[in-house]
Every structure is written in C-alpha cells, then in structure tokens.
C-alpha cells in the first residue's frame, strides 16, 4: 500500500516522501497516528510539488554555503585532554567542543547539531568527523586528540594504594 508521509518516520522516510508499506502498518499505525495519509492522486501531486520546492530551497542554500564548506573541508583541529595509560580519555570530546573550535577558526558560527558524531570521542589519536551543512554539502575535518601529562594523577593513585596496603 502506498502512503505519503506527513512526518519523518524513523527507519521509513522523511516527511513528504511516498513509501510502499504493508496494509496493516498503514491502517493500524501510520494513518491513525497522523504520520501518513493514503497516496491518492491529489496527495501524490502535492507531494511532488512540495518535493520540487524543497529541492529548489536546498539547492539555493547549498550555493550560499559552498564557500563555508570549502573553508571547513580538510580543517585540522587539535584537542588536549587528560587520558589514562591505555589512551582512553577521562572525559570526552563532543560535538559542541568541535563546533566551538571550528567557529573560532573560521569566524562563522557552526551549530553543534551539524557535527555528526555517533559517539563522543574517547580515544587519543586522529578522528575523521563529518559536518552536515545542508543537502550534499558535507565537509570533513580531522580531529587530533593528544594526551595531557597525568603523572600527578598516577602518583596520587599509587599513594592511595600504598596507604590502603598499610
């Protein structure tokens, strides 16, 4: 059964897209929840028109943000963080930290939600991070995380272990 999605549905599609789903899924979940409507001729025409408008808007935004993408692409960011002996960070580097450093380097504000990280960075080394600006503009930056000297912390742990042993 064909339906037109009214809202984004996880693992199915974005709002305005035409999807082919099972009849039970459409009748029992999507339509009663207001997530989709039956794909009638009128709905299909409206979906096609809305998609064309959306495509033109994205193309215009891509053109405006192309210079920003060129500034960001290939950028190298470096962070210094406390880490254990095995290279595991005591904290983490998140998307807000990366967006803040990119904004400082290029002089334009980057929203933290544009930085795509599945999980925060918790290991030392180089990490490749993608920035989703709009549409197909997805520049990549390299994040290098270096370890901070943590000898004092290791000495404190050794002292507490010695004190506990006595």
N, C-alpha and C positions, 0 to 999 in steps of 0.2 A: 504494500500500500504506500502510495506517495503522500508525503506531508510537507508542508512548508513550515520551517521552524520560526517561531516568534521570538525565542530567546536562545542564547547559547546553551547547548546541552553537552555536558562533558562526555567524551568518547563517541559523540554522534555528529555534531557540527555546529556551525555558527548561526546566529540569527539571520533569517532571510534565505538560507540555503534550502534547496529541495532535497529531501532524503527519502530513500526507499526503506521502510521498516515493516516489521510484521504487523498484521492487523490488530492483534491483541495488545501489543505495545502501544500502538497509536490510540486505540479506543479506550484502553484501560488506564493509561498513564499520561502520555503526551498531551492529548486533547483535553481531558478533564483538568489537568494542572495548568492549562493555558500556555504550554510550551510550544504547541504546534496547532495547525489547522489543516483540514483536508486540502489537497492540492487540486483545487478546481481551476478552470481556465482563467478566471479573473485573478485568483491568487498567484498563479504562475506568471501572468503578465506583470502583476505588481512586484513580484519577487525579482523578475528580470530587470524591471525598471529601477528598482532600489539597488540592485547589484551594479548596474551601469553607473548610477550616481555615486555609489561608494567607490567604484574603481576610479572614476574621474577625480574624486576627492583625494584618494590615496596617491594617485599619480602627481597631483599638484603638490601634496605635502612632500613626496619623495624629491621633487625638483627643488623645493625650498631647503630641504635638509641635506642635500647631496654634499655641499661644502662642509657641513658639520661632520658628516660621515667620513669624509676624506681626512679631516683633522684627527678624528678619533682612531681610524684604522691604523693598526700597527703600533699604536702607542704603548710604551713600556712603563708600567707602574711598579714601584717597589715599596714594600712594607717591611718594617722591622717589628718582630713580635717575640715574646718570650716563648721558648719551646723546650721540651724535655730532651733527653739524650737520644731518643729514638726519632726525633724530627717531628713529633706531634706537638702542635701548638697548645698552650694552656688556655687560650681563648680561641677566637676565630676571626677571619676577615669576611665581612658580609657585603651584600650588595650596596648598602648605604655607604660603607667605607670606600668602596671602589668608585661609586658615583661622585662622592665628595672630592676624591683626588683627581678624577677626570675633569670635573668642573673647575678645579683650581688650575689645572694645567692648560686647558683650552680657553678659559674665560667665559664659558657659556654654561648655563645650568643644565644638568642632566638629572632626570628623575631616577630615583633608585629602583623603581619598578621596571625600568627599561633594561637594567642589568640582569642578565639571565644566569642564575646560579641554581643548580639543582639542590646543592647543599653548600653551606658556608665552607670556605677554605680553612682546613685544619691541619695542613701539612706544609712543611718547608718546601721550597723549590719553585719551579715555574709552572704557572697555570694559565690556560687559554680561556678567556671569558668573552662571550658574545654580548653585544649591545643591540637590542631590537629597537631601532628608532621608529620606523614606520614602513609598512609593506615589506619590500625585499631589501631595504637598507639595514644591513646587519654587520657593522664593522666589528672587528675582533681586536681585543687588547691582550697584552701579555702581563700577567701579574706575577711578580717575583717576590717571594716571601723569604726573608733572611732571618736567622735566629739571633736573638739578643743573648748576651752573656748571662748565664744563670748560675754561675759558680756560687754566688752568695746563697741562693735558694738551696742548692745541693748541699752546701756546708751546713745550713740550718737543719736540713733533713737528717744529715749524718749525726749532728749533735743531739737531736732529739732521739734518734735511735740508740746512741751511746748512753744517753741519760735513762732511757727506758730499760736498757740491758743491765744497768747497775741497780 
